Amino acid sequence: MSIETIMLDLDGTTLTAENQVTPELNAYLKKLRSLGKHVFVVTGRSEVDALNVLPKDFPHEGMVASNGMSVFAGGKRIFQQALPSGLVQQMIKRSEQQRMYYQLHPIGGRRTILSRDRGYITDQIRGELPHSVSENEWNSRRQAVLEDMVWKDTLTEEESEQIAKMYFFSTDARLMAAWKQALRTLQQTFAFDQFSSSPNNTELVGKNISKASGIGQLLDYFNLSPEQALAVGDGENDLPMFQLAGHSAAMKNAPDHVQEQADWVTENPYDQNGLFKFLNTVFH
């Protein structure tokens, strides 16, 4: 088996429950890079939010951000797309009407919510960990709102044309399922796709955009073969890259339907340094 490229999801895969990379994993990825392996980050986070949680010396040479809406080779942006501004404005309005947690992901910027919605958004991330939400997702939502969020008084027309992705979250999986169904109906009016990494969230990206489309551009840019690539992830939004890569691994914490579509399942979950232990076994 020949693997020359390693493509890593972040949340629930590379990051711990505290949104960090363990020193053991970071050091091992550096070792693999020194052996000529290519390491790419493939995430639903924006580039800014991804770099905010990764170590300064994390040894990646490319990144697919915002589920494929932004692609970077080193520090060079090689692809960028934005959502239709009309869709963005309509989804803000619908979110406010139904008091749905939302995040705007501007191109080159940090996660943003309108200040007028701060009250109901903040109320949704208070208290103890909800039974239906994973620890990683809950910690990420709390950190986003309490520490990382940009709160804007208004969103200009120009700014609404520069939104790469919208993210929605609910502690009620049934409410989120209904929200996803409403979005499928809206696809008859606007061109977009949606992906979920858990039953409690969904994200809007451009039509025919996914982690796989972003990976394809990186592989072409570096002249690498998808057949010699390993994709590792834990969510439904990782399935497109599982299908593209010659090798795939689902984290033990991934839902059953994600594990079923991977070549391997790690022996340990993300919060037990599962990625490090898995890679150490594969490349030992």
C-alpha positions as CSV (number, residue, x, y, z in Angstrom):
1,M,0.0,0.0,0.0
2,S,1.4,3.4,-1.0
3,I,0.1,6.6,0.6
4,E,1.8,9.8,-0.3
5,T,-0.9,12.3,0.8
6,I,-2.7,12.6,4.2
7,M,-5.9,14.7,4.2
8,L,-7.2,15.5,7.7
9,D,-10.5,16.8,8.9
10,L,-10.2,19.0,12.1
11,D,-13.1,18.9,14.5
12,G,-13.6,15.5,15.9
13,T,-10.5,14.2,14.1
14,T,-7.3,16.2,14.4
15,L,-8.5,18.5,17.3
16,T,-9.1,17.4,20.9
17,A,-12.3,18.3,22.7
18,E,-10.6,21.5,23.8
19,N,-9.9,22.4,20.1
20,Q,-6.2,21.7,20.3
21,V,-3.7,19.4,18.5
22,T,-1.7,17.1,20.8
23,P,2.1,17.5,20.8
24,E,2.4,13.8,19.9
25,L,0.3,14.2,16.8
26,N,2.0,17.5,15.7
27,A,5.4,15.9,16.1
28,Y,4.4,12.8,14.2
29,L,3.0,14.7,11.3
30,K,6.2,16.6,11.1
31,K,8.0,13.3,10.9
32,L,5.8,12.2,8.0
33,R,6.4,15.5,6.2
34,S,10.2,14.9,6.6
35,L,9.7,11.5,4.9
36,G,8.1,13.2,1.9
37,K,4.4,12.8,2.8
38,H,2.0,15.6,2.0
39,V,-0.3,16.9,4.7
40,F,-3.5,18.8,3.9
41,V,-6.1,20.2,6.2
42,V,-9.7,19.7,5.0
43,T,-12.2,21.5,7.2
44,G,-15.6,23.1,7.5
45,R,-13.9,26.0,9.3
46,S,-12.8,29.1,7.5
47,E,-9.1,29.5,7.0
48,V,-8.9,32.1,9.7
49,D,-10.8,29.9,12.2
50,A,-8.7,26.9,11.3
51,L,-5.4,28.7,11.8
52,N,-6.6,30.1,15.1
53,V,-6.8,26.6,16.6
54,L,-3.8,24.9,14.8
55,P,-0.3,25.2,16.2
56,K,1.8,27.8,14.5
57,D,4.1,25.0,13.3
58,F,1.4,22.6,12.2
59,P,3.1,20.9,9.1
60,H,0.4,21.3,6.5
61,E,1.2,22.5,3.0
62,G,-2.4,23.1,1.8
63,M,-5.9,23.7,3.2
64,V,-9.4,23.2,2.0
65,A,-11.5,25.5,4.1
66,S,-15.3,26.2,4.5
67,N,-16.1,22.8,3.1
68,G,-14.4,23.5,-0.2
69,M,-15.4,27.2,-0.7
70,S,-11.8,28.2,-0.1
71,V,-8.7,26.4,-1.2
72,F,-5.1,27.3,-0.3
73,A,-1.8,25.9,-1.5
74,G,0.6,27.2,1.2
75,G,-0.3,30.8,1.6
76,K,-1.7,31.1,-1.9
77,R,-5.4,31.1,-2.5
78,I,-6.1,29.0,-5.5
79,F,-9.9,28.9,-5.3
80,Q,-12.6,31.0,-3.8
81,Q,-16.4,31.1,-4.1
82,A,-19.2,33.0,-2.2
83,L,-22.8,32.2,-1.5
84,P,-25.5,34.2,-3.4
85,S,-26.1,37.4,-1.5
86,G,-29.9,37.0,-1.8
87,L,-29.6,33.5,-0.1
88,V,-27.5,35.0,2.7
89,Q,-30.0,37.8,3.4
90,Q,-33.0,35.4,3.3
91,M,-31.3,32.9,5.6
92,I,-30.5,35.6,8.2
93,K,-34.2,36.6,8.1
94,R,-35.4,33.0,8.5
95,S,-32.9,32.3,11.3
96,E,-34.1,35.3,13.2
97,Q,-37.8,34.4,12.8
98,Q,-37.2,30.9,14.1
99,R,-34.5,31.8,16.6
100,M,-32.0,29.5,14.9
101,Y,-28.3,29.7,15.8
102,Y,-26.4,30.9,12.7
103,Q,-22.9,31.9,11.8
104,L,-21.7,33.9,8.8
105,H,-18.3,32.9,7.5
106,P,-16.9,35.9,5.5
107,I,-14.1,35.4,2.9
108,G,-10.8,36.0,4.8
109,G,-12.6,36.9,8.0
110,R,-13.8,35.5,11.3
111,R,-17.2,34.0,12.2
112,T,-19.8,36.7,12.4
113,I,-23.3,37.1,13.8
114,L,-25.4,40.3,13.8
115,S,-25.4,42.0,17.2
116,R,-29.2,42.2,17.3
117,D,-29.3,38.4,17.6
118,R,-26.7,38.2,20.4
119,G,-29.3,37.6,23.1
120,Y,-31.0,34.5,21.7
121,I,-27.8,33.1,20.3
122,T,-26.0,33.4,23.6
123,D,-28.9,31.8,25.5
124,Q,-28.6,28.7,23.3
125,I,-25.0,27.9,24.4
126,R,-25.4,28.4,28.2
127,G,-25.7,25.7,30.7
128,E,-24.4,22.1,30.8
129,L,-23.6,19.9,27.8
130,P,-26.9,18.8,26.2
131,H,-27.4,15.1,26.0
132,S,-27.9,15.1,22.3
133,V,-24.7,17.1,21.4
134,S,-21.2,15.9,21.3
135,E,-18.7,17.4,23.7
136,N,-16.5,18.6,20.8
137,E,-19.4,20.4,19.0
138,W,-20.7,22.0,22.3
139,N,-17.2,23.3,23.2
140,S,-16.8,24.7,19.7
141,R,-20.1,26.5,19.8
142,R,-19.4,27.9,23.2
143,Q,-15.9,29.1,22.3
144,A,-17.2,30.6,19.1
145,V,-19.9,32.7,20.8
146,L,-18.0,33.6,24.0
147,E,-14.5,34.2,22.6
148,D,-14.1,34.2,18.9
149,M,-17.3,35.7,17.4
150,V,-17.4,39.0,15.6
151,W,-20.7,40.8,16.4
152,K,-21.7,43.3,13.6
153,D,-24.4,45.9,13.9
154,T,-25.2,45.6,10.1
155,L,-24.3,43.6,7.1
156,T,-23.9,45.7,4.0
157,E,-24.9,44.5,0.5
158,E,-21.2,44.3,-0.4
159,E,-20.5,42.2,2.8
160,S,-23.4,39.9,2.0
161,E,-21.7,39.2,-1.4
162,Q,-18.5,38.0,0.4
163,I,-20.0,35.2,2.6
164,A,-18.3,31.9,1.9
165,K,-20.5,29.7,4.1
166,M,-23.4,29.8,6.6
167,Y,-23.5,27.5,9.5
168,F,-26.6,26.5,11.6
169,F,-26.8,24.7,14.9
170,S,-29.5,23.5,17.3
171,T,-29.5,21.3,20.4
172,D,-32.7,19.8,19.1
173,A,-31.9,17.3,16.4
174,R,-35.6,17.2,15.3
175,L,-35.7,20.9,14.8
176,M,-32.5,20.7,12.8
177,A,-34.0,17.9,10.6
178,A,-36.9,20.2,9.8
179,W,-34.6,23.1,9.1
180,K,-32.6,20.9,6.7
181,Q,-35.8,19.9,4.9
182,A,-36.8,23.5,4.5
183,L,-33.4,24.2,3.0
184,R,-33.9,21.4,0.5
185,T,-37.0,23.2,-0.7
186,L,-35.1,26.5,-0.9
187,Q,-32.7,24.8,-3.3
188,Q,-35.4,25.1,-6.0
189,T,-34.8,28.9,-5.8
190,F,-31.1,29.2,-5.0
191,A,-28.1,27.2,-6.2
192,F,-26.4,25.8,-3.1
193,D,-25.6,22.5,-1.4
194,Q,-25.7,21.7,2.3
195,F,-23.6,19.4,4.4
196,S,-23.8,18.2,8.0
197,S,-21.1,17.0,10.4
198,S,-23.6,16.0,13.0
199,P,-27.4,15.7,13.5
200,N,-27.3,19.1,15.2
201,N,-25.9,21.2,12.4
202,T,-25.8,22.0,8.7
203,E,-23.8,24.3,6.5
204,L,-24.6,26.0,3.2
205,V,-21.9,26.1,0.5
206,G,-22.0,26.7,-3.2
207,K,-23.5,24.3,-5.7
208,N,-21.3,21.3,-6.4
209,I,-18.8,22.5,-3.8
210,S,-17.5,20.0,-1.2
211,K,-14.4,18.9,0.6
212,A,-13.8,16.6,-2.4
213,S,-13.9,19.4,-4.9
214,G,-11.4,21.3,-2.9
215,I,-9.1,18.3,-2.5
216,G,-9.3,17.7,-6.2
217,Q,-7.9,21.2,-6.8
218,L,-5.1,20.7,-4.3
219,L,-4.1,17.3,-5.8
220,D,-4.0,18.8,-9.3
221,Y,-2.0,21.8,-8.1
222,F,0.7,19.5,-6.5
223,N,0.4,16.9,-9.2
224,L,-0.6,14.2,-6.7
225,S,-2.7,11.0,-7.2
226,P,-6.0,10.6,-5.4
227,E,-5.4,6.8,-5.4
228,Q,-2.4,7.4,-3.1
229,A,-4.3,9.7,-0.8
230,L,-5.6,8.9,2.7
231,A,-8.6,10.9,4.0
232,V,-9.5,10.9,7.7
233,G,-12.7,12.3,9.1
234,D,-15.6,11.8,11.4
235,G,-18.7,13.5,9.8
236,E,-21.1,13.2,7.0
237,N,-19.4,16.1,5.3
238,D,-16.3,14.0,5.0
239,L,-17.9,11.3,2.9
240,P,-17.2,13.1,-0.4
241,M,-13.5,13.0,0.3
242,F,-13.7,9.4,1.4
243,Q,-15.1,8.6,-2.1
244,L,-12.4,10.6,-3.8
245,A,-9.4,9.2,-1.9
246,G,-7.9,5.9,-2.6
247,H,-7.8,5.2,1.2
248,S,-10.2,6.4,3.9
249,A,-10.5,6.2,7.7
250,A,-13.3,7.2,10.0
251,M,-12.7,8.1,13.6
252,K,-14.2,5.7,16.2
253,N,-16.4,8.6,17.3
254,A,-17.9,8.9,13.8
255,P,-21.6,7.9,13.3
256,D,-22.2,4.3,12.1
257,H,-23.2,5.3,8.5
258,V,-19.9,7.2,8.2
259,Q,-17.8,4.3,9.5
260,E,-19.5,2.0,7.1
261,Q,-18.2,4.0,4.1
262,A,-14.5,4.0,5.3
263,D,-11.8,1.5,4.6
264,W,-10.7,1.7,8.3
265,V,-12.1,2.8,11.6
266,T,-9.6,4.0,14.2
267,E,-9.3,2.0,17.4
268,N,-9.5,5.2,19.5
269,P,-11.8,8.3,19.3
270,Y,-10.5,11.8,18.7
271,D,-10.5,12.6,22.5
272,Q,-8.1,9.7,23.1
273,N,-5.4,10.8,20.6
274,G,-7.0,8.4,18.1
275,L,-5.6,10.1,15.0
276,F,-2.0,9.9,16.3
277,K,-2.4,6.3,17.2
278,F,-4.0,5.4,13.9
279,L,-1.3,7.1,11.8
280,N,1.4,5.6,13.9
281,T,0.0,2.2,13.0
282,V,-0.5,2.8,9.3
283,F,3.0,4.3,8.7
284,H,5.0,2.3,11.3
